[in-house]
């Protein structure tokens, strides 16, 4: 028998819910994607109920607790859409050719507003401190996540930081990480529903005594347990195309934080400019 969808579960259980629980059900029915980013406390505030109501709601649906419901539903929603389906959903959303660009900008504004509330200056500083203290920084991102990796690696090298950027998967991936040491750090952009390389990279460097940073939109990804610093970002609604604009902004924010933390690193960039000028390259 086919497992019922989350919305089907909500519809089946709805008549048995209390009035407060029905508020939660109605909100989640219309906005199932929020389970990827909201805590029980945040969901309760959004619905105008207590946090205990949200927890009892999850238990009524058959889950041990809120996190169990969140993890299962987030996984199911992510796995339900292929890349072509996500892009198609976005195209349907922007069906009006006269307004799609402004709507796209508005979507990114909303993601940026959310970013301000989830990533603090203190978190950025913690990540920057791990970066500058490492002998070598390993930066991983594959597929579309290659964009923030290239952005960050390019500028960190110009500030004199030894960076190994990795986009390899499978057997080739292990050639890049075999020499990890306790004096190194790893920064991974992990956005896929399953990304074994992210888990392995962070796990390996932690076991060897190094430090780790994870940038992700998946609050319950396995890699979180191996991360010293987690920078959680929203990139778009589940089931729609999610661009890498927000992760690239995170990469830029990390770069600026590193430069502010150790402004003397600008001398590396000045040396590069002087070398170019010496040979007639401006």
N, C-alpha and C positions, 0 to 999 in steps of 0.2 A: 504494500500500500504506500502511496506517495505521501511524504511528510507534508503536513499543512504549512502554508506560508505564515509569516508573522501576522499579516493582516487577517488571514483566515482564523488564526488563533484568537486575535482580538475580537473579531465578530462573534465567534462561538462563545466566548467567555463574558462578553459585554453585559448581557442581562443579569448576571450573577454578581456584578461588581457593585461596590458601594458608590454613593454619589461622588465622593472624592476620587475614588479609583477610576470612575468613568471619565473624569477630567483628564487624567493621565492617558487613558486609552484613546480618547478623541485626539489629543495632541500628538501622540505617537502614530496614530493611524494616518494623520495628515503629514507628519514630519518624521518618518522612520529614520532618516539619515542622522538625526541629532544624537542617536545612541552612540555614534562614533566619536563624539566630542564632549558630551555632557556627563558630568558626575550626577549621582543620585540627588545631591543637594541642589545642583543647578537646575535639574529637571523639575524638582519639587517647586523651586522658586518660579520657574516659567509657568507651571500649571496652577500655582496658587494653592498648593497643598503642603503637607509636612513631608519631611524626608522619610519618616516611618511609613507613610502611605505609599510612597514609591517602592519601598522595599517589600511591603506586603503585597503590592500589585504584582511585582515580579514573582513572588512566591505563589500567588494565586494562579499565575500562568504556568506553574510547574517548575520554576527555577529555584535553586537553593537561596539565591540572593540576586541583587541588582547586577553585580558584576558578571555573574553567570549568564543572565539574560543579555546583557550588553555584548559580551564576547560572542555568543552564538549568533545573535541577530546581525551584528556587524560583519561577521564572517560570511553569513548567508547572503547579505546584501552585496558585499564585495564580489563574491563568487558568481552572483547571478548575472553579471554584466560583462560582456566582452568589450574589447577596445572599440570595435565598430559600433556596438550598441551605445556605448557612452558618447561617442561623437555624434551618432544619429540623434540621441536625446538632446544634445546641446543644439544641434541644427534645428530641431523642432522648437526648442525654446526660443531661438532667435529667428523665427520664421519670417518676421517682418524685416525685409532688407534695409528699410529706412532707419530702423532703430537698433539693429543688432549690435553695432559698435558701441553705442552709449550704454546698452544693457550689459555688454561684456565688461565695460569699464566699471559699471555699478557693482557687478558681481565681485570684481577684484577689490573694490572699495570695502565691501562688506567683509571679505576675507581679511583685509588689512586691519579693519576695526577689531575683528576677533583676534588677530595676531597680537595687537597691543595688550589685550587682556590675558593672553596665555603665555607670552614670552616676556619676561621682565629683564631689566637692565642687569640685575644681579645674575640671572641665568646666563646671559651673554658674557658677562665678565668671568664667570666660572669656566665657561667653555674656552674663552680666550686664554685664560691662565693655563689650562691644560695644553693648549696649542703651543704657546711660547716656551713652556717648560720641557717639551718633548725634544729628544734628539732628532727623531724623524716622525713626521705626521703622515699617516696613511689615510687617504680620503677615498671613500668608495661610493659609487653610484652607477647603476647600469640602466640601459634604456634611456628614457627621457630624463632620468635623474643625472645623466651625464652633464646636463647644462649647468647646474649649480656646482658640480665638481670642478669643471673646467674654469668657471668664474673664480672660485675660491683658490684653487691651486695656482692659477696664473698670478694672482696678486700676492699671495703669501710668499711665493718664490721671490717676487720682487722686493719683499721685505726681509729677505735673507733666511727664510725658514725652509728647511729641507722637507720637501713634500713628495710622496709617492702617490700618484692618483691611479685608481684601479677601476676599470670597467669590465674586466674579465669575469667570466663565470665558468663553472665546471672545472676541469682539470687545470686549465691555465691560471685560474684564480690562485691556486695554492703556490704557484711559483712566485707570486708577488708577496705572499705573506710569510713565507717559510723562515725569514730572518728577523721576525718581530722580536723585540727585546723589552725588558722591563722599563727601559728609559724612553720608549716610544709611546705614541698616542694614536688613536684611530677615530676618525669622524665618518659616520656612514649616513647617507641619505637613503632611508628605507621607506618606500611607498607601495611596493607590490604586496598583494595579499599573502604571498609566500615568497620569502627571500632568504634562502638558506645561507647564501654567502654573507649577508649582513650578520646573521646569528653567529656564524663561524668566526668571522673577523673579530667581532666584539668579545666573544667568548674566549678566543685564543689569546688576545692581547691582555684581557683581564687575568687569565690564568697565569700568564707570564709576568704579571706585576705591572703592566702598563695601564693607561687611563683611556676612557672611552667617552665619545659623544654621539648621540643619536638624534637625527632630525627626521621626524616622521609625522604623518597625520593619523597614525594608527595607535591609539592610546593603549591597546591591549596586545600589541605585537610581542612575540616572545623575546625579541631583542632588548626590550626595556629592562629586563632583569640583569643584563650585562652592561648597562650604560651608567656611567657616573653622572652625566648630565643629559637630560632629555629636553629637546626643543620641539614642542608639539605645534604643528601648523595645520590649518585648514586650507584645502585647495579647491573646494567645490563640493557640490552635492553628490552623494553616492548615486551612481547610475548616469552621471553626466561627465563629460570630458573635463579633466582637471589639469590645468596648465602648470608649468614649472616657474611661473612668474614669482609666486610667493617664496618658494625655496631659494630662488636666485637672490631675492631681497634678503633672506636670512644669511646667505653667503656674504653679501655686501655688509650686512650688519656685523657679522663676525670679523670681517676684515677691518672695518673701522674701529671696532672694539680692541682688536690686537694693536692697531697703530696708536690708539689713545693710551693703551696700557704700557707700551714701550715705544714712545715717540722717536727714540734714537734709531729705531729701525728704518726710518726714512733716509738715513745715510746710505743704506744699501741701494735705494732707488736713485739717490743723487750720484752714486758711483757709477751706476749703469748709464745714466744720462751723460756723465762726463766721458765715459769710455766711448759712447756713440759719437759724441761731439768731436772727440780726438781724431776719429777717422771719417769725419764729414757726414755722419748720419744724425740728423736732428729729429 
